[in-house]
Amino acid sequence: MTSAVRVAVLSLLWGSTFLWIELSLDAFTPVQVTLIRCALGAGLLWILCRARGQRLPREPAVWGRLVVAAFFCNALPFVLFGIGQQTIDSGAAGVLNATTPLWSLLLGVALGGERPLHAVRVVGLLAGFAGTALIFAPWERSGLVGWGALAIVGAAASYAVAFVHMGRHLVGRGIPTLPLAASQLIAATALTTLTLPFGGLTPVRAEPRALVAVVVLGLFATGLTFYLTYRIIADEGATNAATVGYLLPVVSVVLGAVVLGEELNPRIVVGMAVVLVGVAMTRRRARPRREAAPARPRPGADLRGY
């Protein structure tokens, strides 16, 4: 699977996450949704590991780093998304989550672990932020600046911390991508299990649509998504992985409008177009500088005396 295809699939799966969460919350609490999606995703990736003959890492140090990644990339943001989407629609959640690349860029630059950012990528990041702001339009809409919005922004920042941590401490260490992703979701399942007394023991309403949504959320929008995330971090760095977040408003807003009847107007369409342009710019690589050609000796010059 090429990088462009991975990014496209990841954007579609990740962007649909907010739709599945919205539907799942009709029957489950945020903690329950988090536990189910982590467990299903972990189970899927573990089965794929077994089918490929790959083993999970055994080193305690690796598992310690995986627990940190699982907390910031799964357990914490998943719960925050569930909490936020109790008061914010799925499209707005996808838009707010698009701030992840900015947090990732700031962390990467501050820690010195990110690849050099040339002018085109910087402009692309700014364009992506501008498109996100245009979609969100805080100057026009009311009711989105509250605890729900802050929870989504907190989840986006948590993703950024996780991407930087994963890029610095997990990828490129000789461990295949699939076992890493499976192990991370296993750790996230264990962490979320500890939170069951805080909203996870509420009786579940058996609604078929919510049950289907949480299964799709766990298998595809969680298990497969984080496998692809690891691959992109390993191949292109944490900031490029985070720039996928700029495509999420496009997917989440469209799905929210089509499936849930959420707002879709010309301003949002223009904003999504700006987002796409920004993503294209952030994924451009800087051209290598040409080395200056060695100066030719003047006719008659004697170089033997040097």
C-alpha positions as CSV (number, residue, x, y, z in Angstrom):
1,M,0.0,0.0,0.0
2,T,1.5,3.3,-1.1
3,S,1.8,6.3,1.3
4,A,-0.9,8.3,-0.5
5,V,-3.3,5.3,-0.3
6,R,-2.5,4.8,3.4
7,V,-3.3,8.5,4.0
8,A,-6.5,8.3,2.1
9,V,-7.7,5.2,3.9
10,L,-6.6,6.5,7.3
11,S,-8.4,9.8,6.7
12,L,-11.7,8.1,5.7
13,L,-11.5,5.7,8.7
14,W,-10.4,8.2,11.2
15,G,-12.8,10.9,9.9
16,S,-15.7,8.4,10.3
17,T,-14.8,7.8,13.9
18,F,-16.8,10.8,15.0
19,L,-20.0,9.5,13.3
20,W,-19.6,6.0,14.9
21,I,-19.0,7.6,18.3
22,E,-22.1,9.8,17.9
23,L,-24.2,6.7,17.1
24,S,-22.6,4.6,19.9
25,L,-23.4,7.1,22.6
26,D,-27.1,6.4,22.1
27,A,-26.5,3.1,24.0
28,F,-23.1,3.4,25.8
29,T,-21.3,5.8,28.1
30,P,-18.0,7.3,26.9
31,V,-16.0,4.9,29.1
32,Q,-17.9,1.9,27.7
33,V,-17.4,3.1,24.1
34,T,-13.6,3.5,24.8
35,L,-13.3,0.0,26.3
36,I,-15.2,-1.7,23.6
37,R,-13.4,0.0,20.7
38,C,-9.9,-0.7,22.3
39,A,-10.8,-4.3,23.0
40,L,-12.1,-5.0,19.5
41,G,-9.2,-3.2,17.8
42,A,-6.7,-5.1,20.0
43,G,-8.4,-8.4,19.2
44,L,-8.4,-7.7,15.4
45,L,-4.7,-6.8,15.3
46,W,-3.7,-9.7,17.6
47,I,-5.4,-12.1,15.2
48,L,-3.6,-10.5,12.3
49,C,-0.3,-10.9,14.2
50,R,-1.0,-14.6,14.7
51,A,-1.9,-15.1,11.1
52,R,1.4,-13.5,10.0
53,G,3.4,-15.4,12.6
54,Q,4.5,-12.2,14.3
55,R,4.9,-12.1,18.1
56,L,4.2,-9.2,20.5
57,P,7.2,-7.5,22.1
58,R,8.4,-9.0,25.4
59,E,10.8,-6.4,26.7
60,P,9.5,-4.6,29.8
61,A,11.0,-1.3,28.6
62,V,9.1,-1.5,25.4
63,W,5.9,-2.2,27.2
64,G,6.5,0.8,29.4
65,R,6.8,3.0,26.4
66,L,3.7,1.3,24.9
67,V,1.7,2.1,28.1
68,V,2.6,5.8,27.7
69,A,1.5,5.7,24.0
70,A,-1.7,3.9,24.9
71,F,-2.6,6.5,27.5
72,F,-2.1,9.5,25.2
73,C,-3.1,8.0,21.9
74,N,-6.1,5.8,23.0
75,A,-7.4,5.8,26.5
76,L,-7.4,9.5,27.3
77,P,-8.4,11.0,23.9
78,F,-11.1,8.3,23.3
79,V,-12.8,9.1,26.6
80,L,-12.5,12.8,25.9
81,F,-14.1,12.4,22.5
82,G,-17.0,10.6,24.0
83,I,-17.4,13.3,26.7
84,G,-17.1,16.1,24.1
85,Q,-19.6,14.6,21.7
86,Q,-22.3,14.4,24.3
87,T,-22.7,18.2,23.7
88,I,-21.0,18.7,20.3
89,D,-22.0,17.2,16.9
90,S,-19.7,14.9,15.0
91,G,-18.7,17.4,12.4
92,A,-17.6,20.0,14.9
93,A,-15.6,17.3,16.8
94,G,-13.8,16.4,13.6
95,V,-13.0,20.1,13.0
96,L,-11.6,20.6,16.5
97,N,-9.6,17.5,16.2
98,A,-7.8,19.0,13.2
99,T,-5.7,21.1,15.6
100,T,-3.6,18.0,16.2
101,P,-1.0,18.9,13.5
102,L,-0.4,22.3,15.1
103,W,0.2,20.7,18.5
104,S,2.4,18.0,16.9
105,L,4.4,20.7,15.1
106,L,5.0,22.7,18.2
107,L,6.1,19.7,20.2
108,G,8.3,18.3,17.4
109,V,10.1,21.7,17.0
110,A,10.4,22.1,20.8
111,L,11.9,18.7,21.3
112,G,14.1,18.8,18.2
113,G,12.8,15.5,16.9
114,E,11.0,16.7,13.8
115,R,12.4,16.9,10.3
116,P,13.3,20.4,9.1
117,L,10.2,22.4,8.0
118,H,10.6,24.2,4.8
119,A,8.6,27.3,3.9
120,V,5.9,25.4,1.8
121,R,5.1,23.0,4.7
122,V,4.8,25.9,7.2
123,V,2.5,27.8,4.8
124,G,0.5,24.5,4.4
125,L,0.1,24.1,8.1
126,L,-1.1,27.7,8.4
127,A,-3.5,27.1,5.5
128,G,-4.8,24.0,7.1
129,F,-5.5,25.9,10.3
130,A,-7.2,28.7,8.4
131,G,-9.4,26.2,6.6
132,T,-10.3,24.6,9.9
133,A,-11.1,28.0,11.4
134,L,-13.3,28.7,8.4
135,I,-15.2,25.5,8.9
136,F,-15.6,26.0,12.7
137,A,-16.4,29.8,12.3
138,P,-16.5,30.6,16.0
139,W,-17.5,34.2,15.1
140,E,-20.8,32.8,13.7
141,R,-21.8,29.9,15.8
142,S,-22.6,29.9,19.6
143,G,-22.6,27.1,22.1
144,L,-19.5,25.3,20.9
145,V,-17.0,27.0,23.3
146,G,-17.6,25.0,26.5
147,W,-16.5,21.9,28.3
148,G,-17.3,19.7,25.3
149,A,-15.2,21.8,22.9
150,L,-12.3,21.9,25.5
151,A,-12.5,18.1,25.8
152,I,-12.1,17.6,22.0
153,V,-9.2,20.1,21.9
154,G,-7.6,18.2,24.8
155,A,-8.0,15.0,22.9
156,A,-6.3,16.6,19.9
157,A,-3.4,17.7,22.0
158,S,-3.1,14.3,23.5
159,Y,-2.8,12.8,20.1
160,A,0.0,15.1,19.3
161,V,1.9,14.1,22.4
162,A,1.4,10.5,21.5
163,F,2.6,10.9,17.9
164,V,5.8,12.6,19.1
165,H,6.4,9.9,21.7
166,M,5.7,7.1,19.3
167,G,8.0,8.6,16.7
168,R,10.8,9.0,19.2
169,H,10.6,5.9,21.3
170,L,8.7,3.1,19.5
171,V,9.0,3.2,15.7
172,G,12.3,2.3,14.0
173,R,13.4,0.1,16.9
174,G,13.3,-3.2,15.0
175,I,9.7,-4.1,16.1
176,P,7.3,-4.7,13.2
177,T,4.4,-2.2,12.9
178,L,1.6,-4.7,13.4
179,P,2.8,-6.1,16.8
180,L,3.4,-2.5,18.0
181,A,-0.1,-1.4,17.1
182,A,-1.7,-4.5,18.6
183,S,0.3,-4.2,21.8
184,Q,-0.6,-0.5,22.2
185,L,-4.3,-1.3,21.9
186,I,-3.9,-4.2,24.4
187,A,-2.3,-1.7,26.8
188,A,-5.1,0.8,26.2
189,T,-7.7,-1.9,26.9
190,A,-6.1,-2.6,30.3
191,L,-5.9,1.1,31.1
192,T,-9.5,1.7,30.2
193,T,-10.6,-1.3,32.3
194,L,-9.3,0.6,35.3
195,T,-11.7,3.4,34.7
196,L,-14.9,1.3,34.6
197,P,-16.0,2.5,38.1
198,F,-16.1,6.0,36.7
199,G,-19.0,5.7,34.3
200,G,-18.4,2.2,32.8
201,L,-20.8,0.2,35.0
202,T,-24.0,2.0,33.7
203,P,-26.6,-0.4,32.3
204,V,-26.3,-0.7,28.5
205,R,-29.4,-0.1,26.2
206,A,-29.4,-2.8,23.5
207,E,-30.0,-0.7,20.4
208,P,-29.0,-2.5,17.1
209,R,-27.7,0.7,15.4
210,A,-25.5,1.6,18.4
211,L,-24.2,-2.0,18.6
212,V,-23.2,-2.0,14.9
213,A,-21.6,1.4,15.3
214,V,-19.4,0.4,18.2
215,V,-18.3,-2.7,16.4
216,V,-17.3,-0.8,13.2
217,L,-15.7,1.8,15.5
218,G,-13.6,-0.9,17.2
219,L,-12.5,-3.0,14.3
220,F,-12.0,-0.5,11.5
221,A,-11.9,3.1,13.0
222,T,-9.6,1.9,15.8
223,G,-7.7,-1.3,15.0
224,L,-7.0,-0.7,11.4
225,T,-6.6,3.1,11.9
226,F,-3.8,2.8,14.5
227,Y,-1.9,0.2,12.4
228,L,-1.9,2.7,9.5
229,T,-1.0,5.5,11.9
230,Y,2.1,3.6,13.0
231,R,3.1,2.9,9.4
232,I,2.9,6.6,8.5
233,I,4.9,7.7,11.6
234,A,7.5,5.2,10.8
235,D,7.7,6.2,7.1
236,E,7.2,9.9,7.2
237,G,7.5,11.3,10.8
238,A,5.0,12.4,13.5
239,T,4.1,15.7,11.8
240,N,3.1,14.1,8.6
241,A,1.0,11.6,10.5
242,A,-0.7,14.4,12.4
243,T,-1.4,16.3,9.1
244,V,-3.9,13.5,8.3
245,G,-6.0,15.3,11.0
246,Y,-6.5,18.2,8.5
247,L,-8.6,15.8,6.3
248,L,-10.8,14.8,9.2
249,P,-13.1,17.8,9.1
250,V,-13.8,17.0,5.4
251,V,-14.9,13.5,6.2
252,S,-16.6,14.2,9.5
253,V,-18.6,17.2,8.3
254,V,-19.7,15.3,5.1
255,L,-20.7,12.2,7.0
256,G,-22.4,14.3,9.7
257,A,-24.4,16.1,7.1
258,V,-25.4,13.1,5.0
259,V,-26.1,10.6,7.8
260,L,-27.1,12.7,10.8
261,G,-28.5,15.8,9.0
262,E,-25.9,18.2,10.5
263,E,-25.2,21.6,9.0
264,L,-23.4,21.8,5.6
265,N,-23.2,25.2,3.9
266,P,-21.0,27.0,1.3
267,R,-18.6,28.3,4.0
268,I,-17.9,24.8,5.2
269,V,-17.3,23.6,1.6
270,V,-14.8,26.4,1.0
271,G,-13.1,25.6,4.3
272,M,-12.7,22.0,3.4
273,A,-11.2,23.0,0.0
274,V,-8.6,25.2,1.9
275,V,-7.9,22.3,4.2
276,L,-7.2,20.0,1.2
277,V,-4.8,22.6,-0.3
278,G,-3.0,22.9,3.1
279,V,-2.6,19.1,3.4
280,A,-1.1,18.9,-0.1
281,M,1.4,21.6,0.8
282,T,2.4,20.0,4.1
283,R,3.2,16.8,2.3
284,R,5.6,18.3,-0.2
285,R,9.2,17.5,0.4
286,A,11.9,20.1,0.1
287,R,14.0,19.9,-3.1
288,P,17.6,18.9,-2.3
289,R,20.0,21.6,-2.8
290,R,22.3,21.3,-5.8
291,E,26.0,21.3,-5.0
292,A,28.0,24.0,-6.6
293,A,30.1,22.6,-9.5
294,P,33.8,22.7,-8.9
295,A,35.5,25.7,-10.4
296,R,37.5,24.9,-13.6
297,P,41.1,25.8,-13.5
298,R,42.1,28.7,-15.7
299,P,44.1,27.7,-18.8
300,G,47.7,27.6,-17.9
301,A,47.2,27.5,-14.1
302,D,49.6,25.2,-12.3
303,L,47.8,23.3,-9.5
304,R,50.7,21.2,-8.5
305,G,52.0,23.8,-6.1
306,Y,49.0,23.5,-3.8
